[in-house]
Structures are given as C-alpha cells and as structure tokens.
C-alpha cells in the first residue's frame, strides 16, 4: 500500500526533531536535509517545516545537465549521484522551495531522498517517524483522502488548501487553519 | 495493552552488522521508547532507531531523544576515577589526577570515617537525583542510611516534583503523578494545562494534545508566556507569574456558582467542600482578574468549558509547582476535578508532567529526607520496622529524617554538614540562589561526586567517580504515567566506569558495612531486594517483575502481587487513599509570590526549559546538534518593555536581582507578558540564571520558588563603535 509524507503545518511546535532525525537516516551521512523556519520570532512561536515535496516533475532534476538527480520508482526525488554531480548548483537555483543543499568541499548537491532505504520498504522516513506533534505523518492514500474530506469545507469562508495548492507533488501538505471547520463536541 | 489509534505495526530498519536494543530515552518523564543501534563487531552504540511498538510514544522522539545515544561514547566521558589533592583548586576544572578505584575508595573511606569520628554520623550527606533507575534510587537511600548512617540524604526532586507529590498526598492520600494512562489524553474533551510548556518540555505528548482539538475538544492553557501550546489554545490564561493559586480558586468559584459541581460525588467521596466553598466566595472573576492580570471574560470562558466538558483532564507542571506555594497550587487545580467529579474514570483525571526520567519512581523509594522505600515514612515506627527487616538493621540504627535539598546547603554553610556524596545531579547549576550554594559546596571538608561527565558540580569535588550512562546498565524506571518500564543495557561501560549501585556496594564494604550490601552482585539482585522493600507500601512494586514489564508494555503501580496486573487508572472504585477513602477538597487562601515586584525591581523573572536542553545541561550542552540549536541562554523581553528600557533584539543586557546578576542577549518577543522576563536555566558558570533566583521554600514540599522573583534589567553602555569587547557595565 503506497504511503506518502503528509504535512500538517498547523501542528508544528518548532522542536526540530525532524532535523535531528534526518541526520540519523542510514544514507544521510549525519547531515540534515530539511528546514524549520520561525515564521516571525519577534511576534510568536509559530514555526513551519520546509521539506522537499518530491515534485512529480521536479525542477531540480529538469535543470540538472548531468542527470545526477534520479527519481525512484516510489516517486522520491533522490539526492545527487556522487559520480554524476558536477557541482553546478543549477538545482539549488531551480527548486522553487530552496531544498537542495550544496557541499562545497565535496562539490556535491545533497537533498532529502525521503529516506529511500526506509520508504522503499514502506517504513516511514525518520522525520515523520519521530515528529512529536504529528506535523509530519506517513499516511496511506485512504488516510489522505479522509484528511481531504475533513478539511474541504463548504462554508465559503475557508477552504482548506490541501486539494488545490500543491499540485503535482508526492508529498501532500495542509496549510494552517484546520481547526476552523471543526465542530465542537459541546 | 492500551494500544490506541496512533499505534501502527511498523517494522524497523535493520542494518547489516547491527542489533537493536529496545529501551527508553535517558531524559524526561515521558521516557519515550527507542531502539539503540549497536554495532555487533565493536559492540558500541552507534545510533538510534524509532521504537514504533511502544504504546505511549509510538516511535516519536524530541531532538534530545534522537541524539541521546551520543552521550555514551562522547569524548567528554570520565573514564577513570579522579582525585584532586589541592583543595584550593575547588570550583575549577584544574588539579585532578587519574587514580585507581582502590585508591579512590580508600581515600573516601578514610575521609568519611575521620569526619564522622570527629563530628558525628550526621556530618556526612548524600545529594542524589532521579535521572536514574529505581534500583539505583533505592540503593542510594540504603547506602546513606546503612553504609554512612547519616540522616542527611535528599535529592534533586526537591527542585522538580516535590510540590506535585505534596499536593497529591494532601488531595488524594497518594502520590501517583497521573491518575490515568497517557493513552487516554487524546480521547478527552477538554485539557486544562497550567504551567506546562508541553511542546518544549514533553514534546511527545503533543500529538495527543492536538488530537483533542482536532476532534472538537478544547485546550485551555495557563501560562505567562504564549508558548507553542498556548498559541493554539482555545483559551490562553496569560497570568502573572506566581498567581496560579488565585486563578485556580477563581475557576473553582465559577464551577460552583454556575452549577457545574457534582454534588453526589462531593458528598460521597470528598471532605472539605463546605469550608472551601466559603473561602472561594472571595474569588469572583473580577477579584481573580485583579490578582492574576487575566481578563475576566477569559476566566469565565475557561471555567465554562471545563465545567461543561463531559470528560476533562487537569494537567500541570513546574510552572505551578516551583513556587513557594507549589503544594497549594497543585491541590487548588486538583480541586477543579474533585468539585466536578471529573476523576476516577477513563478520560478524566489529574496529571502532572514529571520532569525527570524517573521523577516518579525516584521519589518513592527512600531518597527523600523523610521517606523509606514504598513511600513509607521515617516518622512511622511500623514503616521503619518493615524496612529494617529487609535491610537487616534495628529500628534504633535507622537514622531520623533529615532536611530538604536546599536546606542541606544551609547546613554545609553552617559546617553542620562537612562531607558530601553527590550523584546524578548538578546543583551548582540547578539549585536556586547559586552564589550561596556554590560557596557552601566550596567550603566542604570533603566532597565526592559520581557522574559520567565533569559537571559544574564535579568541579567542587575532591574525588570524582566515573559512573555509567543509562545505556550501560539495566533496571526499571517509572514514567510520568506511573508506569514501571524497563531500561536495557546496550553496551558495556566504557573505561573503568561503573554503575552507581556497584560503587555503593563496594564503598559500603570499605566502610565496614559490607555485610548489608555484598549479596548485591547484579542489577537484578538490587531489583529483587527493592521489590521486597517496597512491598506493602503505598507505592507497591512487588508484583512488577521484569518479565511482567516486558509482557504487558510496563506495569502501573500499585502492583501488589504476582497475579496483579497493575493499576493504569487510579480511583476507578472512587476510593481515595486517605483512611476514610475520601479525597480532600482544600480551602487554600491566596498568598502572593515571596518576593513581589518593587520600583527597584519591577520585573517578574521566570525561568524554564527549552526543547533542546535537559535540566542543568550537563548532558545536552555536549551534544553537537543540541548545542548548535541553543548554544547560549537569552532573556525574553516584550517589545513594549524593551522600548521602555531602550534595548534592542540581540543586545546584551545586565539582569539582576537582590541575590545576583548575569548578562544575557535579549530576545524580543510578543509571546510574553510586558511585566515578565524569561531566561532558560540550562547553563553553567556565570550564565546560570539561578544566580538570580530565590530560595523561598514551600512550607510543605520545600520546593524553591524558581518560577518567580523580582528583577531589574539594565542596558550595558556601548561605545559608539558598538564593539562589544569594549562594553562596560555601569
């Protein structure tokens, strides 16, 4: 059963456990490949993770002159192949989210590979495994469909972003506002 | 057992030449499940893998948990005993030389024996901690009373959980930190969380907390700061530090006035209601608002939500407990549950977020100045008799109750205590009023410190003994639910380090008390004696065998026999632990903080944790990821206050109280009250905020008032070029 990374932005508590966990994935050489931003630290404690969305037609791979960025059969957009990457950094410019990182010593791009040695076997990536707030979840298509129906409201005041905004990405994302449509229990 | 909707069957990744050792985190009371990855060639811990099969945390970990394994083979580990021959170097890292265990033990035995010969048995003291297993906590109590024969033993739970303990004992007659399992939390309809920065201090509770709101339930948070959990609360009661008692009374006033009390429950199962009702008349929303600074409407809204909720859980933490009325705060918030009958059933109850890994178990088994194993009392002759039988001493030989943690430093200063055996704690950072505490430690005649790193406190020692990390020994820990769990050994101790229990057994022999200890050859031997010693006490662990813990994912105490599966939910039969079986609703008059703000000290200083560090930071400040995320302390200031003081974001300012001062970088944020400043307490030396905090102790729990004192800020003059090197303090 295919599962996807699902991001519930409203839940983020800024603990950066996803960053710590990213360094622990077998193929990650102790370097994290994801980001957590303080939205406006002078005002509030709101934070948000910035993860690779694993685009279906990724700009990073399209921009690569050396075919160093491969797309796995699961849809995961992999980190640059060491033997192919020429260090041109096209991908870091092409990615609209600024995901690929560059190691100038190795002259090598590295990015989130969705913990491919885990997710190829259906095991959740490290970030979603540890996320204490359920901001990052590893969900089946059915579970994502439930989320969609839960947050697509008909009240015109608010329509959850999920069915519309992110388009062709393998990671699904939900912007803040999920509680607006929740009917209180009493 | 107790598996819920968050539990998913997931297989772990198994790398070649590696084995996974199931265990739990070394840090807070959540005790998140984790697997340690061990290389099968080197037999060393090399990483972490989530433990999806642990029902409480289902694989989740905070950044401290993810990196916890890096403690074990860290370059700063103490590998051999250290001796310092030059007392004038105390307080520094200098002058230590490596020694053998034999030499270290002989020196300790000689010094301790001489001190006791000259000044009496009680000239020695033991200061312990609860970030270690029940077996170690238990044996430390026995070591102090049987091997050293001193009355002076206490522990760092006095700075952490003692107010919760005092409040629960008064309200329920028993001190189990949570009346229900954590797997109930997401199923309740209302969470009322007071004085807990849950998202930073107990992050792996958060998926359950958010789930309450996603189901349409409510979240009410009382905190002077808009913490990540307060930011999303339905009601944020943004009270002035140190005014919780008024807020809790104000809510209880409204619960009664608006008819949300459960009269049948009150009559059948509680005492003290009429007296409390009388006292609460004073606490109108307007009166409560005046004391707490919280808007009247918010107080009314919070009371209505809690009152209406079919099920609700009242939760709290150090924010309300680290006050000189911490015990009253605990009982006052507990009153909410007792008045409305929202206790003693699934999905309703009261819980405290236990701070230290074994904050629950470690306070039950005889490290506290007045307690013996199984939550027995030193002042109860029957209890003393029961423990004497296990220990093989006579009641006359049992030392009398001692004094609390901070009070031991007062006795050191008065030279009534001249020797100290410190373990599992770092009071040179974590105690209040540090100028005094550090001076008291420095003037000790002889001090031993057992730790696995050279902590700030170890620098005051004459002998430092290398202990092991949690991953190099096994044993049980009691998590914040009251669930007894098993810590497993993943690696052999590095260097010649040893578990604390083994040092104590060996030292006891040197002190001529070997007969009482030498049968304890393995951790399991200690565990067996400990189960026996707790048998029949209110915290009865007798039935919690290691096998049972394995089979049923932990055992909730009390667990009185081998047939008993433990007690996940307390008070389901509505029987409380006071002799008449009733709980106590407490009438608690309001008291202001011990030190109120003045013209000279107009700001309330409050302290707490950040998500990247644990307690005194002795462990977490050494972990590269955690250090990088939060390398230095800072002071949070509201922009309006910053403007009044003409200070800017990231400017370094001087912060001071009547007791001490320090300089901190300013972090401007609207997420704090204008009258309050906040500094995290994890940092050592001149960065310790506890140089400024007050040692006003709760009369019952002897908890210091870390959470509020009066402070002042001053700008540090800068030369026009703005070069900080040339700044001077005026």
Interface residues (C-beta under 8 A of the other chain):
Chain A: X10 X11 X13 X14 X15 X16 X17 X19 X20 X21 X23 X24 X26 X41 X42 X43 X44 X45 X46 X47 X117 X118 X121 X123 X124 X126 X129 X130 X131 X132 X133 X134 X178 X179 X182 X183 X184 X185 X186
Chain B: X10 X11 X12 X13 X15 X47 X48 X49 X50 X52 X59 X60 X61 X62 X63 X65 X66 X67 X189 X199 X200 X203 X204 X205 X206 X207 X210 X211 X213 X214 X215 X216 X217 X218 X226 X227 X228 X229 X231 X232 X308 X309 X310 X611 X612 X625 X629 X639 X649 X667 X668 X669 X670 X671
